[in-house]
Amino acid sequence: MAMANNTSTRSEIIHMLKRYRKLTVTEMASRLGITEMAVRRHLNTLERDRLVETTLVRQAMGRPLNVYQLSEEADEQFPRNYSGLTVEFMRDIQEIAGEKAVHELFVRRENRLNDKYKKRMENKSFEQKVAELADIQNEAGYMVEWEKTEDGQYELKEFNCPIAKVANEYQHACSCELSLFQRMLGTDHVERTECLAKGGSYCKYLISEEKNA
């Protein structure tokens, strides 16, 4: 029960800092109705978890005060609707400029990602490239697993799609991801056999090392 209370108090502190932005220990203790020592104990845990940051603020008189605020990591825990907003923008672009403009946006994204990551593919064997691609996708939140199959191909699975709402409505996202993988790996032989956006349990790619013509 004590653990539940601790978690609840830490949650209250996070929400309080979200609302008031910057608070001292004294201010938080007063609002929560607990001791300053108890607040400091919770803040130590939150700082350890990199959810709260502290700044030393000097005063005209007296000792400097520690003022606490949320870190960027903590701020991202609050609800966001980036994907919903993106879909709305995509619909507007399609209505204003047509399907071709929407396709061009996804192509631009593909080119941008390829330029961003191509150096990470340099001087690597094909298998190392597949492993690097998996690392890149994991860094972006795709929850990737990969393995080499008995026939010498590579099987890559993505269990999460950070842009699922966009991909569900615009298949351009999926086709450009396939094209991006081909460019990054240097092979035309990348096949998507299952897709989250089409009701699959994950996105599954079969990859072989055959070279581009």
C-alpha positions as CSV (number, residue, x, y, z in Angstrom):
1,M,0.0,0.0,0.0
2,A,2.9,2.3,0.8
3,M,4.2,1.7,-2.7
4,A,0.9,2.8,-4.2
5,N,0.9,5.9,-2.1
6,N,4.4,6.8,-3.1
7,T,3.6,6.3,-6.8
8,S,0.5,8.4,-6.3
9,T,2.4,11.2,-4.7
10,R,5.1,11.2,-7.4
11,S,2.3,11.4,-10.0
12,E,0.8,14.4,-8.1
13,I,4.2,16.1,-8.1
14,I,4.6,15.6,-11.9
15,H,1.1,16.9,-12.6
16,M,1.7,19.8,-10.3
17,L,4.9,20.8,-12.1
18,K,3.1,20.4,-15.4
19,R,0.5,22.9,-14.2
20,Y,2.7,25.4,-12.4
21,R,5.9,24.9,-14.3
22,K,8.4,25.7,-11.5
23,L,8.0,25.1,-7.8
24,T,10.2,25.0,-4.7
25,V,10.0,22.1,-2.2
26,T,8.2,24.4,0.3
27,E,5.5,25.3,-2.3
28,M,5.0,21.6,-3.2
29,A,4.8,20.5,0.4
30,S,2.2,23.2,1.1
31,R,0.1,22.2,-1.9
32,L,0.4,18.4,-1.1
33,G,-0.1,18.7,2.6
34,I,3.0,16.6,3.4
35,T,6.4,17.4,4.9
36,E,9.2,18.9,2.9
37,M,11.4,15.9,3.8
38,A,8.7,13.6,2.1
39,V,8.7,15.9,-1.0
40,R,12.5,15.8,-1.2
41,R,12.4,12.0,-1.1
42,H,10.0,11.8,-4.0
43,L,12.0,14.5,-5.9
44,N,15.2,12.4,-5.4
45,T,13.5,9.5,-7.1
46,L,12.1,11.6,-9.9
47,E,15.6,13.2,-10.5
48,R,17.1,9.7,-10.6
49,D,14.6,8.7,-13.2
50,R,15.4,11.9,-15.2
51,L,11.9,13.2,-14.9
52,V,12.6,16.3,-12.9
53,E,15.3,18.9,-13.2
54,T,16.5,21.5,-10.6
55,T,17.9,25.0,-10.9
56,L,19.6,27.0,-8.2
57,V,17.9,30.5,-8.1
58,R,19.7,33.2,-6.2
59,Q,17.7,35.7,-4.1
60,A,18.2,39.3,-3.1
61,M,18.3,38.1,0.5
62,G,18.9,34.7,2.0
63,R,20.1,31.4,0.7
64,P,19.6,30.4,-3.0
65,L,16.6,28.2,-3.6
66,N,16.3,25.0,-5.6
67,V,13.5,25.3,-8.1
68,Y,12.1,22.2,-9.7
69,Q,10.6,21.7,-13.2
70,L,9.8,18.8,-15.5
71,S,12.4,17.5,-17.8
72,E,11.7,17.0,-21.5
73,E,11.4,13.3,-20.9
74,A,8.6,13.8,-18.3
75,D,6.8,16.3,-20.5
76,E,6.5,13.7,-23.3
77,Q,4.6,11.4,-20.9
78,F,1.6,13.6,-21.2
79,P,-1.0,13.0,-23.9
80,R,-0.1,14.2,-27.4
81,N,-2.0,14.1,-30.6
82,Y,0.8,14.6,-33.1
83,S,-0.4,11.8,-35.4
84,G,-4.0,13.0,-35.4
85,L,-2.8,16.5,-36.3
86,T,-0.6,15.1,-39.0
87,V,-3.4,13.2,-40.6
88,E,-5.5,16.3,-40.6
89,F,-2.8,18.3,-42.3
90,M,-2.3,15.4,-44.9
91,R,-6.0,15.5,-45.7
92,D,-5.9,19.3,-46.2
93,I,-2.8,19.0,-48.4
94,Q,-4.5,16.3,-50.5
95,E,-7.6,18.5,-50.8
96,I,-5.7,21.6,-51.8
97,A,-2.9,20.2,-53.9
98,G,-4.0,16.7,-54.8
99,E,-2.7,13.2,-54.4
100,K,0.6,13.9,-56.2
101,A,1.6,16.5,-53.5
102,V,0.9,13.9,-50.7
103,H,3.1,11.4,-52.5
104,E,5.9,14.0,-52.9
105,L,5.8,14.6,-49.1
106,F,6.5,11.0,-48.4
107,V,9.2,10.8,-51.0
108,R,10.9,13.8,-49.4
109,R,10.7,12.1,-46.0
110,E,12.3,9.0,-47.5
111,N,15.1,11.0,-49.1
112,R,15.7,12.9,-45.8
113,L,15.9,9.6,-43.8
114,N,18.2,8.1,-46.3
115,D,20.6,11.1,-46.2
116,K,20.5,11.0,-42.4
117,Y,21.4,7.3,-42.1
118,K,23.5,6.4,-45.1
119,K,26.8,7.0,-43.4
120,R,25.9,4.4,-40.8
121,M,25.7,1.8,-43.6
122,E,29.2,2.5,-45.0
123,N,31.9,-0.1,-44.8
124,K,29.6,-2.8,-43.4
125,S,28.8,-6.3,-44.6
126,F,25.3,-7.0,-45.7
127,E,24.4,-8.7,-42.4
128,Q,25.9,-5.8,-40.5
129,K,23.7,-3.5,-42.6
130,V,20.6,-5.4,-41.6
131,A,21.6,-5.2,-38.0
132,E,22.2,-1.5,-38.3
133,L,18.8,-1.0,-40.0
134,A,17.2,-2.8,-37.1
135,D,19.0,-0.5,-34.6
136,I,17.9,2.6,-36.5
137,Q,14.3,1.4,-36.5
138,N,14.5,0.5,-32.8
139,E,15.8,4.0,-32.1
140,A,12.7,5.4,-33.8
141,G,10.4,3.2,-31.7
142,Y,9.5,0.4,-34.2
143,M,10.3,-2.5,-31.8
144,V,12.3,-4.5,-34.3
145,E,13.6,-8.1,-34.2
146,W,15.6,-9.8,-37.0
147,E,17.2,-13.1,-37.8
148,K,18.9,-14.9,-40.6
149,T,16.8,-17.8,-41.9
150,E,18.0,-21.2,-43.0
151,D,17.9,-20.3,-46.7
152,G,20.2,-17.4,-46.2
153,Q,17.6,-14.6,-46.2
154,Y,17.0,-12.2,-43.4
155,E,13.7,-11.8,-41.7
156,L,12.9,-8.4,-40.0
157,K,9.8,-7.8,-38.0
158,E,8.5,-4.5,-36.6
159,F,6.0,-4.9,-33.8
160,N,5.1,-1.2,-33.4
161,C,4.5,1.6,-35.9
162,P,5.0,5.1,-34.5
163,I,3.2,6.6,-37.5
164,A,0.4,4.0,-37.5
165,K,-2.5,6.6,-37.8
166,V,-0.8,8.1,-40.9
167,A,0.1,4.7,-42.4
168,N,-3.4,3.4,-41.9
169,E,-4.8,6.2,-44.1
170,Y,-1.9,6.8,-46.5
171,Q,-0.2,3.7,-47.9
172,H,2.5,6.0,-49.3
173,A,4.1,5.7,-45.8
174,C,4.5,1.9,-46.2
175,S,5.7,2.0,-49.8
176,C,8.3,4.7,-49.0
177,E,9.5,2.6,-46.0
178,L,10.0,-0.4,-48.3
179,S,11.9,1.8,-50.8
180,L,14.0,3.3,-48.0
181,F,15.1,-0.2,-46.8
182,Q,16.1,-1.1,-50.3
183,R,18.2,2.0,-50.7
184,M,19.9,1.7,-47.3
185,L,20.7,-2.0,-47.7
186,G,21.7,-1.7,-51.4
187,T,19.4,-4.4,-52.7
188,D,16.1,-4.6,-54.6
189,H,15.2,-7.8,-52.8
190,V,13.2,-6.5,-49.9
191,E,9.7,-7.8,-49.7
192,R,7.0,-6.9,-47.2
193,T,5.0,-10.0,-46.4
194,E,2.9,-8.7,-43.6
195,C,1.8,-5.2,-42.6
196,L,0.4,-3.6,-39.5
197,A,-1.5,-1.0,-41.5
198,K,-3.3,-3.8,-43.3
199,G,-4.3,-5.7,-40.2
200,G,-1.2,-7.8,-39.7
201,S,0.2,-8.6,-36.3
202,Y,3.5,-6.9,-37.3
203,C,5.3,-5.6,-40.3
204,K,7.4,-8.4,-41.7
205,Y,10.2,-8.0,-44.3
206,L,12.1,-10.7,-46.2
207,I,15.5,-9.5,-47.3
208,S,18.1,-11.1,-49.5
209,E,21.6,-9.9,-50.5
210,E,21.3,-9.9,-54.2
211,K,22.8,-6.8,-55.6
212,N,21.0,-4.0,-57.6
213,A,21.5,-4.2,-61.3
